[in-house]
Amino acid sequence: MNALKPAAISLKLSIILWGILLGGIVYSHLVFFRVYLSALPNSAILVTGPYGIHEGIFWAVIHPVLILSLIVSLVLNWKYRWRRLLILIPIVVYALILIVSTLYFVPELYAFADSARSTVTPAEWLARGQRWQRLSWLRGFIMFLCFLPLLLALESPIPAPEIEPDPLEL
């Protein structure tokens, strides 16, 4: 049964982890960032106060675990050309998104958290926060689109191995 083969199991795990990542993205945007970025620098207390939310812990765990699972899925599905392509697409896009996140999104989050000590006006913080959210929603949408090739990879059949004739039976 194909469902119990390591290639399929690894792909299913990657899909589950990608779904967890998407859940974190949606939750963060619908619940957390809407409030956090709405009234900086005052709202920075959500992350800097004594009981501040430290959601970075979630991202620090999910990213390496997901990357590892995608690499394992790619290796175990390498011999299946169509699956290989469908797994490579999200890996490449994910890598690009992580680079963009490192260069823009994460530094902005640090700036938002430190906004109380800056000379930036609340109106400027609001504009920056709204821009960050729009771009981050776009980033999340791209991540959602990359979920689809993983699902297609799981649905693509694994070709049956070719059986060579037994030379003794000839």
N, C-alpha and C positions, 0 to 999 in steps of 0.2 A: 504494500500500500504506500503510495507516494506521500501521504500526509504524515507518516511517521519517519520519513527519511530526514537525516540531518539538514539537508538543503532546505526542505520545507519548514522544518522546525525553526531554523535560524531566521528564515524570512518572516515567519509568523511573529517571532519575538521582536524583530525590527519594526514590524507594523504596529505591534502593541506599544512599543516605546515611542514610535513616531506619534501615535495617538495621544500618549501621555504628554508629549511635548506640545502638541496642538492644544490640548486641554489647558496647559499652563499658559499658553499664549492668549487664548480666549479669556480665561479667568482674569489674567493680569490686566487685559485691556477693558473688559466690561466692568470689573469691580475696583481694581486697585488704581490704575493709572488715571482713570477719569477723575478721581478724587485727588490723588497725589499731585497731579500736574495742573490742577484747576486754580490754585491760589498760592503759588510760590511767592515769596519764601516761607510764608506762614505754614503751608501744608507740608513742608519738608519734615515737620515733626513726625509724620507717619513713618519715616525711615531713620530719623536721628534721635528721637526721644528715647526715654528709658525703656519703653516697651515697643520700640520701632520694629517694623516688619523688615525682615532680612530675606527677601525672596531670592537673593543671589545664591543661597544655599541650594535651592531647587535646580537652578540653571547649572551650577557647578557640578551637580550630580548627573543630571539627565544628559547633558551634552557628551561627556566622555563615554558614558554607558551606551548611548545611542550610536555614537561613532564606532565604537568597538563592535556593536551588533551588526551594523551595516557592513563593516569590513569582513566580519565572519560570514555574513550572508553572501557577500560578493564572492568570497573565496569558495564557499561550498556550492555556489550556483554557477561558477565560472564556466563549466563545460556546456551549459545551456545558453546558447548565444542570445536568445531573446530575453531570457531572465537577466542575463548579465547586463544588457543594455538598459533594461528597465530598473535595475538596481543602481547602475552607474549614474543615471540622470539625477536622482535625488542626492546622491553623494556629492556630485560636482556642484549642484546648486546649493546644497547645505554648506559646503566649504566656502563658497563665495559669500553666502549670507553671514557666516561666522567671521569672515574677514571684514565685511562692511560693518557688522556689529562691533567688532573690536575697534575699528577706526572711527565710527560715528556714534552708535547707539550707547555703548557702555560709557565712553567719556562724557556724553551728555547726561547720563544718569548720575555720574559722580558730580557733575556741575549742579544738577538739580538738588542733590542732597546737600551740597555746600552753599546753596543759594542764599542762606541767611547771612553769610559772611561776605557777600559780593556787593558790588555797587550797581548791579543791574536792576532796573526798575521792575516792579510787579507786572506792568504791561508787557515789557520785553520778555519776562519769564513766561507769561501766558502765551505769547506768540511762539516762543521756542518750544514750549510744552505741546501746543497744538500741532506744530509742524512735526515734532518728534512722534506724536501719536499717529498722525496721518501716514507718515513714512513707515512706522512700525506696523500699522494695519496692513500696508502694502507688503511688507516683509512677511507677515503672518499669512496673507493670502497666497503668496508664492510658496510658502512652506506647505500650505494646504494642497496646492496644486501638485506638489512633489509627493504627496501621499498617494495620489492616484496611480503613478507608475508602480509603486510597491504593491498595491492591490492587484494591478494587472499582472505583475510578475507572479504573484501567488496563484492567480487563475490560469496562467499559461501552462499548458501541459508539458510534462517532462517526457521527451521522446523515449520510447521503449528501446532498450539496447539491442543492437543488431546481434543476432545469434549466428555465429559462424557454424557451418556444417561440421559435424564430427567426421574427421578423416577416416575413422574406422568404419563408418556406416556407408561409405561410398563404395 
